[in-house]
Amino acid sequence: MPAYGSDDISRMFGLPRSAVRSLVQSGIIRPSRQGARAVYSFQDLIVLRTVSALRAARIPARAINRALRKLRASLPGEQPMSRVSLSAAGQRIGVRDGASLWETDSGQYALALEIRTDGADVHPLVGAEAQVAALDAAHADYLRGLDLEDGDPGAAQRCYEACLTADPAHIEARINLGRMLHLGGHLGEAEAVYRAGAEPHAELAFNLAVLLEDLAREPEAIAVYRQAIALDPTMADAHFNLARLLDRAGDRQGSFRHLLEYRRSLERG
């Protein structure tokens, strides 16, 4: 299998790099590494093609990722995502099992991955449209929070809280709410918000590590910076902060290694 970088995959399927990175971090696709480049299996390419087709059908990105995460969790063992079949009509996503179509929340899965956007043979998905509407409303709360941060921080926090109540998986709202609580001196509340994230995320881990530093819990901060770097090895600030803490802890070799990674990350830019 040829080795492809994120730019190659973005060009092939018309997907932003952030979308590909999110699929990798969620475990939906699992490329191996060949030097600095990712090696995507044929099954990964099929899933990427499906995601591209769903986005072209104007299915919201968050609904796509949520459906794929549920399907990944429903598959036994190490069965590939290419074992499942998705169908789309309008703003709805379903799982096809032979002639039957199931909601993604049902946990069912099927064979022979395919994507339909013409509406043929697609049955109504009870509740799916309402779920998409709820996710859209949650994202609207997030966007209102962004607009309000400078002028009315309290209202912005309430918007982020409303977003997370409706969609606990909304990572951007979780990051922003935790940051605002941290800056406002509510460190315990900020830590609770960060730790409530259900899925690993590099920026969330980095922010939590910074918070742990402010709480004078440096051994924990070191561990969480390592988690952030494991999720995103190019995160320059995480390498720098970890190098600083390791130097303070007496690990000069580890500190130097992360300073080198910090410089490399800046050079890759």
Secondary structure, DSSP 8 states (H G I E B T S, - for coil): --EE-HHHHHHHHT--HHHHHHHHHTTSS--EEETTEEE--HHHHHHHHHHHHHHHTT--HHHHHHHHHHHHHHS-TT--GGG--EEEETTEEEEEETTEEEEGGG----SS-----S-TT----TTHHHHHHHHHHHHHHHHHHHHHTTT-HHHHHHHHHHHHHH-TT-HHHHHHHHHHHHHTT-HHHHHHHHHT-SS--HHHHHHHHHHHHHTT-HHHHHHHHHHHHHH-TT-HHHHHHHHHHHHHTT-HHHHHHHHHHHHHHHHH-
